[in-house]
Amino acid sequence: MRTFLACPPTVSNEPHFAEKLQRGGFENVWVGGNRSFEIAEANLIPLFTPEVIALMRRTIPAEHHDRIGTAVIIKAVKPRP
């Protein structure tokens, strides 16, 4: 099963997310790479509704449209009870 978590992470928060997953019972937590994403890519993420995309286009300066968020890959295993 895949789970997607949408939040505004920064590189410094990645170890914090890994620690929280471990405290939540996950094992083999692996924090992979990260990359910026742009408004156009946000259309693919259910969290960003058409209204939110339109708001971002209006309120975020055009020179920042290519890096509105950071995608972080974190893998972990939740053992069965």
Stockholm file with secondary structure:
# STOCKHOLM 1.0

chainA/1-81         MRTFLACPPTVSNEPHFAEKLQRGGFENVWVGGNRSFEIAEANLIPLFTPEVIALMRRTIPAEHHDRIGTAVIIKAVKPRP
#=GR chainA/1-81 SS CCCCCCCCCCGGGHHHHHHHHHHTTCEEEEEEEEEEECHHHHTTSTTSCHHHHHHHHHHSCGGGTTCSEEEEEEEEECCCC
#=GC SS_cons        CCCCCCCCCCGGGHHHHHHHHHHTTCEEEEEEEEEEECHHHHTTSTTSCHHHHHHHHHHSCGGGTTCSEEEEEEEEECCCC
//
